[in-house]
Amino acid sequence: MSAEGDLVQTRSLVGVATRVFRQQAQALAEISGRIGEEFERAVELLHGARQVLVSGVGKSGIIGQKIAATLRSIGVPALVLHPAEAPHGDLGIVQRGDVALLISKSGTTAELCALVPYLKQRGVGIIAILGQRRSFLGEHADVVLDVEVSAEVCPLNLLPTTSTTAALVMGDALAVALMHLRGIRPEDIAAAHPLGMLGRLTRLRVRDVMHTGAAIPVVHPQTSFREMLVEMTAKALGCVCVVDEQGRLCGIVTDGDVRRVLQRVEDIRPLRVEAVMTRTPVTVAPDAPLSEALALMEQRPSQISVLPVVDEEGYCIGVIRVHDIVRSQL
């Protein structure tokens, strides 16, 4: 194929991808408009459950595994109950006070429908995430969460694509609502992820990895631009903290600031730090979790890679870089 042909094909494939994103987003927006009291009832059932039993077949079963994993991450006891194995002994884990979360596009999945009488006999509440409200599961569930989509994004309208995305997002919505209801804190998430990045980001504090003492690059507002460059180069943290005579932070100069100054100023000799510093820098407290420091860096309109650390009185006591946070995970 010619280079021109390759370009045409690439554009065509990009068009396919953008259509997938656009149609999936549209379907989710339509479903969000249908969320109401039944969603609240579902959250209340899950909140009071002894344990949550998530079940589905095929692609829906895979979505169920992810939903169960997310629930466990926020401290909700959640198990995947395989609908085919359940009648052959796995029903032994089911007890009164449990809640079953059944996922099905058609609402007529044979294995799930067969489970319903056994679940009801044990006093289990049933929440159904369905693509068809008018179905067996829709009629027999205590709560129905409607995730019907007009069509799959699959060009044949056959493979579960948009429907599984809708079910997954509904599961995420339930988990997030439960987080609000339970008042989940970062340390709660860390307890469930002690060896992962989430755990370290919430367990470790800024003071655990920040640069302190003589390692902090520090200058005063009246310091010359050249002297500031020497200090920045010597400490090699990508910035200098500008402090007043008492040591309180009053500004910052970063590598990026230096490059911009050198692009527009021919003679740097008369320059003083106060003329080029950022006077209201983003800062972080020493006891803040690393997750907070990372969020402060990433959520700026233009991402930053270094933060001064200040105490309650505004004294500069450290510097933390995104590299330090990444290295703490290794």
N, C-alpha and C positions, 0 to 999 in steps of 0.2 A: 504494500500500500504506500502511496506517495505521502510526502510530508503534509501536503494540503488535505489529503484524505484522512490522515491521522488527526489533524486539527479538527476536521468536521466531526469525526467520530467522538473525539474528546468532548467537544461542545455538546454533542447529542447525549453522551453519558452524564455530563454535568447537569444537563436539563432534566434527565431522569431523576437524578439525586435530589435536585431542588424541588421537583414535583412531589417526591416522597415526603420531604420535610414539610412542604406547604400543606399537603392534604392531611397528613397526620396532625399537624397543628390545628387545622380547621376542625377536624373531628373531635379533638380534645376540647376545643373551645365550645363546641355544641354540647358536649357531655357536661361541661362545667355549668352550663345554664340549666341543667336538669337536677342539679344537686340540691337537696332540701332536707326535710325532716327525717326522711329515712336514713340519710347519712348520719345525722345526729344519733338516731337510735342504734345504728351499727356501732358507732364509737362507744356509746354507753355500754352496749353488750360486751364489747371487747375489753373495756376498762374493768368490768366486773367479773371477767371470766377466770376460772381456775387455771385453765390453759386453752390455747387456741389451736384448733386442728384444721390445717389448711389442706385442701384436696382439689385435684383437677387431673385431667387426662391429657396426654400429649403435650402440645405447646402450653396449654393452660396449666398443666402440672408443673412445667418448668417455671412459669410465671409465679405459681404458688410457692415454689421453693425460694424464690427471691423475696417474696412478701414475708414468708415465715422468717427468713434470715434477718430482714430489716426489723421485724417485731422483736426478735430476740436481742438485737443490738440496742434496743431501748428498754430492755428489761421485761418484756412481755413473754411469758412462757409460751412458745409456739412450736408445734411439731408438724411435719408433713405426714399426713395420713394417706397412704397409697390406697386408692379406692378398690383396686383389685385384690390387694392383700388384706384389707380390713376384715372382710367376712371370714377369713381363714386364720384368725387369731389376733390380729392387730387391734380389733375392737376392745381387747382387754385393757387398753390404756384409757378408754373413754369412760368418763364418769359424769355424774350429775354436776352441773356447774360449769362444764366445758362449753365452748362456743365453736361451732364448725364454720369455716369460711370456704364455701364451695365456688369454684370458678368454672364457668362454662359459657361458650358463645351461644349454643343452641338452647341450653336449658333442658335438654333431653338426653344428655350423655348417660348411657345405660348404667355404667358403673357408679356414677354419682346418684342417679335416681334410686338405685338398689340400696344405697346407704341410708337414705332418708328415714325409712321406718325404724332401723336399728338405732339411729341417732335420737329419734323422738322417744323411743322406748326408754332411753337412758336420760331423758330430760335435758338434752343438749340443744342450745339455741342455734338456729341456722341462719347465717348470712349468706346470700347468694350474689355473686358478681356475675351478671348475666348480659348477654347480647340479645336475648329474647325474653322480655318480661312475661309474655303470654306463653307459658311453657309449664311442664311438670314442676321443675324446680321453682319457677316463679310463683306457682300456686301453693307450694308446700313450705317455702322458706318463711322464717319470721320477718326477715328484712330483705328487700331486694334492692341492690344497687345497679341501676340501669347504665350499662356501658355500650348500648347498641350503636353501631356505626352504619352509615348508609352503604358503604362498600369497603372492601379491602384495597389497600394501595397496590397489591399484587395485580399485574396487568391482566391476569386471568380471573381476578376476583375469587381466587380459590385459597391460596395460602394464608394462614392466619398471620396478619401483619398489623394492620391498623387495630384490629380487635384485641390482639395481645398487648399492644402498646396501651390501649385504653384500660385494660384490666390491670396492667402494671402500675399505671399512674393512679388509678383508684386505690390500689394497695398502698402506694406512697402517701396518698392523701389521708388514708386512715391512720398510718403510722405517725405522720406529722401532727394530725389532730390529737392523737394520743399523747404525743410529746408535750403539747400545750396543756392538755388536761392534767397530766401527771407532773408538770413542772420539771421536766427533764433538764438537768444541768450538764455542763461539759464534763464534770468529773464522773457523772453517771455513764456517759458514753465511754470515757476512758476505762472505767472498770470492766466494760465488756470487750475492750480492745487493748489489753495490757501490753501486747507485743507488737502491735501494728502502729502505723504512722498516726492514726487518730488518737491512740492512747498516749503516745509520746507528746504529741502536740498539745494535748490537754493536761497531761500530768506534769511535764516540765515547765518551768517558769523562765521568764526572761533573764532573771538574775543567774540562772543555772548556766547560761551560755554566753552572756554578754561580755564584752571587753571592758576592763575596769582599770583604775589607777593610771599608771604611767603609759598604758597602752592606748588611752583615749587621746585622739588628736584634738588639741585645744588651742585656740587663739583668742585674742580680744578684738573688739570692733576696730580699733585703731591700728591693728597689725597690718603691715604692708602686704600687698598681694603676693609678692615674691616670697616673703617669710612664711606666708600661709601655704604656698606651694611646697616649700621645704618641709613643713610640718606634716602636710598631707602625704607627701612621698615617704617620709620616714616612718609613719605609722601604718600606711598601706591599708586603710580601711575604707577607702573610697569617699571620705568626707573629712571635714574638720568641724568641730563644734565651737561655736562662738559664744563665749561667756563673758559676763561683766566682772568687775573687780571682786565680787563676793563669790563668784563661781556659778551664778545662776545662768541658765541657758537663755540666750537672747537671739540666736540665729544659727544657721547651718550653711556650709558651702559644700557642694558635692562635686564629684568628678564631672558630671554633666554641666554644672554651673561654670566650672573652669573652662570647659571646651567652648561654651557659648560666649564667654567673655573674650577668649583668645580669637574667636572668629570675628568679633566686631570692634575690638580695641587694638590699635596699632602699638601704642606705648603704655605698658602696664606699670611703669615705675611710679607714677603718682597715685595709683589705685590703692585704696584701703579696703579692708574686708567689709566694713559696714556698707560700702557702696554696691557690693555684689552678693551679699548674703541673703538668704531667705529668712525674713524676720519672724515668721510664725510657722516654724517647722512642725510637722507631725511628730509626736513623741509617744512614748509608751512607758508605763510604770514597771518597776522591777519585779513586782509580784504578779504581773499579767501572765496568763498562759501563752505559750508559743503560738497557739492558734490565733490568739487575738493580735499578736504582733504581725503574723503573716497576713491576716485579714486587713490590717491597716496598710500594709505595703501593697497588697493586690487590689484593693478597692478604690484606690486613687484614680482619677481620670487618666493620669500618666503614671504607670506603676513606678514605685520607688524601691530601692534595694537596701536601704540603711535607715535606721531610726536612732535618734538620741534617746537615752533612758534617763528620765528625770524622777526625782522623789517628790513628795507631797509639797515641798516648799519651792520646787522649781530648780533645784540644784542638779547639774549634769553629773550623773554618777556612772554612766556607761554608754556603750554603743553596741547595737546588735544589727547584724546583716542577714539578709535572706540566706546567704551561704552558711552562716552559723546554724540557722534553723535546719537547713537541709543536712548539714553534716551531723547534727544531733540525732538524725534518724538512722545513721549508718551503724 
